Amino acid sequence: MSFADRVQNPALRTKIMSADEAAALIPAGANVGMSGFTGAGYPKAVPQALARRIESLHAAGEEFRIGLWTGASTAPELDGALAKVHGIEMRLPYQSDPTCRRQINAGEMQYTDMHLSNVAQFVWFGFLGKLSVAVVEVAGILPDGRLIPSSSVGNNKTWLDQADQIILEVNTLQNPGLEGMHDIYYGTRLPPYRQPIPLTGPGDRIGEPYLTCDLDKVIAVVPTSQPDRNSAFAAPDENSQRIASHIIEFLQQEVKLGRLPAELLPLQSGVGNIANAVLAGLNDGPFKDLTAYTEVLQDGMLDMLRSGTLAMASATALSFSPGALADFNQNIDFYRERIVLRPQEISNHPEVVRRLGVIAMNAMIEADLYGNVNSTHIMGSSIMNGIGGSGDFARNAYLSFFMTPSVAKDGAISCIVPMASHVDHTEHDVEIIVTEQGLADLRGLSPTQRARLIIEKCAHPDFRPALLDYFERSLKTAAGKHTPHLLDEALSWHSRYLKTGDMRPVAAVPEALHLV
């Protein structure tokens, strides 16, 4: 389908222009809401044109930076291009770009890390300031001006509603068969006029398949034909497969105990190799007629849909490897009947997550003895990516898993530590911790009971004696025995790593581990 066929509205055809012409319409200091969620459905041409403009202005001695708002992470053509020219003043709500990360940790870029379900409502509340421009990728424009969403929905509905001006990128490389896959709910309200979201099953459609906007706000329509960031995932390693086997065994036991139905409850899975390993295990396992209510649909769930293990999936974005994308495009009619793409304020909505009883599975950086989880920061102060949607799901899920290998950096870092160096998910929101060593079911346990179980089941053997030693001494000497800590030692493992590159007191002699 040609670009002319994709833009069917006569009024918007008069606003077709190049990416450079459109980028020239974005003012310095503006807050710009761009589409994009986990490398899908982000604008490709305008951000790069804007980066070229910023670079030229900076070379001439003129200051030019913007506030950049998205659905979640994007790609080098957006985050990377704008960060490279130091064009981002404030970034929210999530990023995974190495240049952005470097500038954030150097104090050169401001970053507001947010629960993804909160972003849209915070914009509607006016908490984040004025949204000047929306730059949104779409797959097409209908004669009446309705917009066919692209490979992600994210916050696009809110950007289009709230922005003063709109730039549309029409990407002819997006499959026209996406039309009909989306469910855009326009029933949200501001307090005190809110009503329950009428969604009682993952496959329910409660909105319409198109985005809408005030056509008078559209200042540019830009043609593009570029692919999403379709990165290949590494094959699951042994640790990922062991983590997956622990989770599947646990779910089977929950079914036997009558705490889960045979078809489980809707699955939510974060992005990455561990998540794909869990999904592959579920696909090969005993469960049938599964459903998913998640943020991102990745390769593992596509495999499950194809095999019939997964009956249907609800998400806000598609994030596929090149091979999975080819399969998706070739069989899009099959997948359109089994996939629903929603705004992230619905895909991540706490009310819906709790009602459906979602089984949440998310990665973490580290956990401490009492089950507090750090998902975002390395050694306490350096951001990695962000909290994303893990908090939306963890606090409201029927079951909340957090997963990680027990060690990192070739064994120099323990991912189970005395005290988490940063806390994103408190012990009150963490039910199950899983490493390749084992699974700790923390439900109903006191803090000290949790500590013993986490050390026994999840810690790596090289660090287990030191963790147990710390815990036993804290029980004897801490001022309080409910959640005992040795405050002068609690973060010493992190301090030691920053000084020596190894958390172990005697790096060359693991059996001599002890806290000094």
Secondary structure as GFF3:
##gff-version 3
##sequence-region A 1 516
A	DSSP	alpha_helix	3	6	.	.	.	ID=ss1
A	DSSP	alpha_helix	10	13	.	.	.	ID=ss2
A	DSSP	alpha_helix	19	23	.	.	.	ID=ss3
A	DSSP	beta_strand	31	34	.	.	.	ID=ss4
A	DSSP	alpha_helix	45	59	.	.	.	ID=ss5
A	DSSP	beta_strand	66	69	.	.	.	ID=ss6
A	DSSP	pi_helix	76	80	.	.	.	ID=ss7
A	DSSP	alpha_helix	81	84	.	.	.	ID=ss8
A	DSSP	beta_strand	88	92	.	.	.	ID=ss9
A	DSSP	alpha_helix	98	105	.	.	.	ID=ss10
A	DSSP	beta_strand	110	111	.	.	.	ID=ss11
A	DSSP	three_ten_helix	116	118	.	.	.	ID=ss12
A	DSSP	alpha_helix	119	125	.	.	.	ID=ss13
A	DSSP	beta_strand	133	141	.	.	.	ID=ss14
A	DSSP	beta_strand	147	149	.	.	.	ID=ss15
A	DSSP	alpha_helix	156	162	.	.	.	ID=ss16
A	DSSP	beta_strand	165	171	.	.	.	ID=ss17
A	DSSP	three_ten_helix	176	178	.	.	.	ID=ss18
A	DSSP	three_ten_helix	215	217	.	.	.	ID=ss19
A	DSSP	beta_strand	218	224	.	.	.	ID=ss20
A	DSSP	alpha_helix	238	256	.	.	.	ID=ss21
A	DSSP	beta_strand	267	269	.	.	.	ID=ss22
A	DSSP	alpha_helix	273	284	.	.	.	ID=ss23
A	DSSP	beta_strand	290	293	.	.	.	ID=ss24
A	DSSP	beta_strand	296	297	.	.	.	ID=ss25
A	DSSP	alpha_helix	299	307	.	.	.	ID=ss26
A	DSSP	beta_strand	310	315	.	.	.	ID=ss27
A	DSSP	beta_strand	317	318	.	.	.	ID=ss28
A	DSSP	alpha_helix	322	330	.	.	.	ID=ss29
A	DSSP	alpha_helix	332	336	.	.	.	ID=ss30
A	DSSP	beta_strand	339	341	.	.	.	ID=ss31
A	DSSP	alpha_helix	344	347	.	.	.	ID=ss32
A	DSSP	alpha_helix	350	356	.	.	.	ID=ss33
A	DSSP	beta_strand	359	363	.	.	.	ID=ss34
A	DSSP	beta_strand	366	368	.	.	.	ID=ss35
A	DSSP	beta_strand	373	374	.	.	.	ID=ss36
A	DSSP	beta_strand	377	378	.	.	.	ID=ss37
A	DSSP	beta_strand	382	383	.	.	.	ID=ss38
A	DSSP	alpha_helix	390	394	.	.	.	ID=ss39
A	DSSP	beta_strand	399	403	.	.	.	ID=ss40
A	DSSP	beta_strand	407	408	.	.	.	ID=ss41
A	DSSP	beta_strand	413	414	.	.	.	ID=ss42
A	DSSP	beta_strand	416	417	.	.	.	ID=ss43
A	DSSP	three_ten_helix	427	429	.	.	.	ID=ss44
A	DSSP	beta_strand	432	435	.	.	.	ID=ss45
A	DSSP	beta_strand	438	441	.	.	.	ID=ss46
A	DSSP	alpha_helix	447	457	.	.	.	ID=ss47
A	DSSP	alpha_helix	464	477	.	.	.	ID=ss48
A	DSSP	alpha_helix	492	500	.	.	.	ID=ss49
A	DSSP	three_ten_helix	510	512	.	.	.	ID=ss50
###
